[in-house]
Amino acid sequence: MLENSRPFSSFSVNNLEKARAFYQNILGLSVEENAMGLLELRVEGGQPISIYPKDNHIPATFTVLNFPVTDIEDMVECLKSKGVTFEHYDRPQTDAIGICCNESGPSIAWFKDPAGNILSVIEVE
């Protein structure tokens, strides 16, 4: 029924200009404004990701975007140099710089956008 549909993801923020600055200037993503005034993140190999304003925005309590990287330690250091703060968790356990090194899965590090949404960098081969 939906096999020919081209799905896309979206999430809310409380301030579009802060979101634009973060995703474009800090993360280095291509950010465009669409015809409805919403932001679109242009990412490799997929549909744009829409970001829309919401006055009563409540940050997601789960990861809304995962960015695959080949060297997580280098990426964490690069993002830290741009002012990104990484989350520290007891479960799953993160190390001193914020990386969770799972024995059963890939290494991952979580951080938040200006609206408090959770994002991650995840190491892939």
TAHU-V61655 format. One record per backbone hydrogen bond with DSSP energy under -1.0 kcal/mol. NH is the residue of the N-H (numbers start at 1). CO is the residue of the C=O. E is the energy in kcal/mol with one decimal. If there is no record, write none. Layout:
((NH:CO:E) (NH:CO:E))
//
This chain:
((5:2:-2.1) (11:50:-1.7) (13:52:-1.9) (19:15:-2.0) (20:16:-3.0) (21:17:-2.4) (22:18:-2.3) (23:19:-2.9) (24:20:-2.5) (25:21:-2.2) (26:22:-1.2) (27:22:-2.3) (29:23:-2.7) (32:40:-2.4) (34:38:-3.0) (37:34:-2.2) (39:51:-2.1) (40:32:-2.8) (41:49:-3.1) (42:30:-2.9) (46:43:-1.2) (49:41:-2.1) (50:9:-2.5) (51:39:-2.7) (52:11:-1.8) (54:13:-2.0) (57:54:-1.7) (64:118:-3.0) (67:120:-2.7) (69:122:-2.5) (75:71:-2.0) (76:72:-2.9) (77:73:-2.2) (78:74:-2.5) (79:75:-2.8) (80:76:-2.6) (81:77:-2.0) (83:80:-1.9) (84:79:-2.3) (87:110:-2.9) (94:89:-1.9) (95:99:-2.5) (98:95:-1.4) (100:108:-3.4) (108:100:-2.1) (109:121:-2.3) (111:119:-2.4) (113:117:-2.0) (116:113:-2.3) (119:111:-3.5) (120:65:-1.8) (121:109:-2.3) (122:67:-2.2) (123:107:-2.7) (124:69:-2.9))
//
